C-alpha cells in the first residue's frame, strides 16, 4: 500500500488538555488549518442563527449552514485518505463548499440582513484565505501526483521483471 506524504496535526504539550479554545482575536495569524476551519464553521453557525425567520431567510440559512460547516468535516476526511486521488477529491470538495459559502455570504450581504456584522466580515475574509489555501493544496497534490506518475513511467523496468 502506498504511503502518502501527509502530516497530521499534533498538539504542543502546552495545548493539550487545557480546555481553552484559541480565537482569532487573541492569537494573531493562525496556521493550524483544522482550528481555522473550526472557527470558520462556528462563525457560520452563529451567522445562520441571526438570519431572519422568514421563508427566504430560513432557506438561505440552511444552505449557508450546510456549505459553511462542510469543509471542517471534509478536511478531517482528507487527513486519512485511501489514495492520492481520494485526498485530492476530498480537498476539492472542501474548496467547492467554501466557494458556495462565499456566494451565500455575498447574498446575505446584498440583502443587508446583517449590517456590518463582525462575524459576517470574518467569514468573508477568512473564506477568501481558506479558498486560496485549498486551491494551492489541490494544485500541489495534483502536480505531485503527475510528477510521481511521470517518474514511475520513465524508470526502466527492474531486473527480473517482464
C-alpha positions as CSV (number, residue, x, y, z in Angstrom):
1,X,0.0,0.0,0.0
2,X,1.2,3.5,-0.9
3,X,2.1,5.9,1.9
4,X,1.1,9.5,1.3
5,X,3.3,12.3,2.4
6,X,0.7,13.8,4.8
7,X,1.3,15.3,8.2
8,X,-1.5,15.0,10.8
9,X,-2.0,17.8,13.3
10,X,-0.4,17.3,16.7
11,X,-0.7,19.5,19.7
12,X,2.1,21.1,21.6
13,X,2.4,19.9,25.2
14,X,1.0,23.3,26.5
15,X,-2.0,23.0,24.2
16,X,-3.0,19.5,25.5
17,X,-5.9,19.2,28.0
18,X,-6.1,22.9,28.7
19,X,-9.7,23.1,27.7
20,X,-9.0,26.5,26.3
21,X,-10.1,27.4,22.8
22,X,-7.9,29.7,20.9
23,X,-9.6,32.5,19.0
24,X,-8.5,34.7,16.1
25,X,-8.6,37.8,18.3
26,X,-6.0,36.6,20.8
27,X,-3.6,34.6,18.7
28,X,-3.0,36.7,15.7
29,X,-2.3,35.0,12.4
30,X,-3.2,31.3,12.5
31,X,-1.6,28.5,10.6
32,X,-3.5,25.5,12.1
33,X,-5.9,24.7,9.3
34,X,-8.1,22.5,11.4
35,X,-8.5,25.2,14.0
36,X,-9.2,27.8,11.3
37,X,-11.9,25.6,9.7
38,X,-13.4,25.0,13.2
39,X,-13.5,28.8,13.8
40,X,-15.0,29.4,10.4
41,X,-17.7,26.8,10.9
42,X,-18.5,28.2,14.3
43,X,-18.9,31.7,12.8
44,X,-21.2,30.3,10.0
45,X,-23.4,28.7,12.7
46,X,-23.6,32.0,14.6
47,X,-24.5,34.0,11.5
48,X,-27.0,31.5,10.3
49,X,-28.8,31.8,13.6
50,X,-29.0,35.6,13.1
51,X,-30.7,35.4,9.8
52,X,-34.4,36.4,9.6
53,X,-37.0,33.9,10.4
54,X,-38.7,34.1,7.0
55,X,-39.1,31.7,4.1
56,X,-36.1,33.2,2.3
57,X,-34.1,33.7,5.5
58,X,-34.6,30.1,6.6
59,X,-33.7,28.7,3.1
60,X,-30.5,30.7,2.9
61,X,-29.6,29.9,6.5
62,X,-29.9,26.2,5.7
63,X,-27.8,26.4,2.5
64,X,-25.2,28.6,4.2
65,X,-25.1,26.3,7.3
66,X,-24.5,23.2,5.2
67,X,-21.9,24.6,2.9
68,X,-20.1,26.6,5.6
69,X,-19.7,23.7,8.1
70,X,-18.9,21.1,5.5
71,X,-15.2,22.0,4.9
72,X,-14.4,21.2,8.6
73,X,-15.7,17.7,8.3
74,X,-14.4,17.0,4.8
75,X,-10.9,18.3,5.8
76,X,-11.0,15.7,8.6
77,X,-11.8,13.0,6.0
78,X,-8.9,14.3,3.8
79,X,-6.5,13.6,6.7
80,X,-6.9,9.9,6.3
81,X,-7.2,9.4,2.5
82,X,-7.2,6.0,0.9
83,X,-5.1,7.3,-2.0
84,X,-3.7,10.4,-3.6
85,X,-6.8,10.6,-5.7
86,X,-9.0,10.3,-2.6
87,X,-7.1,13.1,-0.9
88,X,-7.4,15.4,-4.0
89,X,-11.1,14.6,-4.3
90,X,-11.8,15.5,-0.6
91,X,-9.8,18.7,-0.8
92,X,-11.8,19.7,-3.9
93,X,-15.0,19.1,-2.0
94,X,-13.7,21.5,0.7
95,X,-12.9,24.1,-2.0
96,X,-16.3,23.7,-3.7
97,X,-18.1,24.2,-0.4
98,X,-16.0,27.2,0.6
99,X,-16.8,28.8,-2.8
100,X,-20.5,28.1,-2.3
101,X,-20.3,29.7,1.2
102,X,-18.7,32.7,-0.3
103,X,-21.7,33.1,-2.7
104,X,-24.3,32.8,0.2
105,X,-22.3,35.3,2.2
106,X,-22.4,37.8,-0.7
107,X,-26.2,37.3,-0.9
108,X,-26.6,37.8,2.8
109,X,-24.6,41.0,2.5
110,X,-26.6,42.2,-0.5
111,X,-29.9,41.7,1.4
112,X,-28.4,43.8,4.2
113,X,-29.8,41.3,6.8
114,X,-26.7,41.7,9.0
115,X,-25.3,45.2,8.5
116,X,-21.6,45.4,9.5
117,X,-21.8,42.2,11.5
118,X,-18.2,41.3,12.6
119,X,-18.8,37.6,12.1
120,X,-20.0,38.1,8.6
121,X,-16.9,40.2,7.9
122,X,-14.8,37.5,9.3
123,X,-16.5,34.8,7.2
124,X,-15.8,36.9,4.0
125,X,-12.1,37.4,4.8
126,X,-11.3,34.0,6.2
127,X,-13.3,32.3,3.4
128,X,-11.1,34.0,0.8
129,X,-8.0,32.9,2.6
130,X,-9.2,29.3,3.0
131,X,-10.2,29.2,-0.7
132,X,-6.6,30.2,-1.6
133,X,-5.1,27.6,0.8
134,X,-7.3,24.8,-0.5
135,X,-6.7,25.8,-4.2
136,X,-3.0,25.8,-3.6
137,X,-3.2,22.4,-1.8
138,X,-5.1,20.8,-4.6
139,X,-2.8,22.2,-7.3
140,X,0.3,21.0,-5.3
141,X,-1.3,17.5,-4.8
142,X,-2.2,17.2,-8.5
143,X,1.3,18.4,-9.5
144,X,3.0,15.9,-7.2
145,X,0.7,13.1,-8.5
146,X,1.7,13.9,-12.0
147,X,5.4,14.1,-11.2
148,X,5.2,10.7,-9.5
149,X,3.3,9.2,-12.4
150,X,5.8,10.5,-14.9
151,X,8.8,9.4,-12.9
152,X,7.3,6.0,-12.5
153,X,6.6,5.7,-16.2
154,X,10.1,6.9,-17.1
155,X,12.0,4.5,-14.9
156,X,13.4,1.4,-16.5
157,X,12.0,-2.0,-15.6
158,X,13.6,-3.7,-12.6
159,X,15.8,-6.7,-13.4
160,X,13.9,-9.9,-13.5
161,X,10.5,-8.3,-14.3
162,X,8.9,-8.9,-17.7
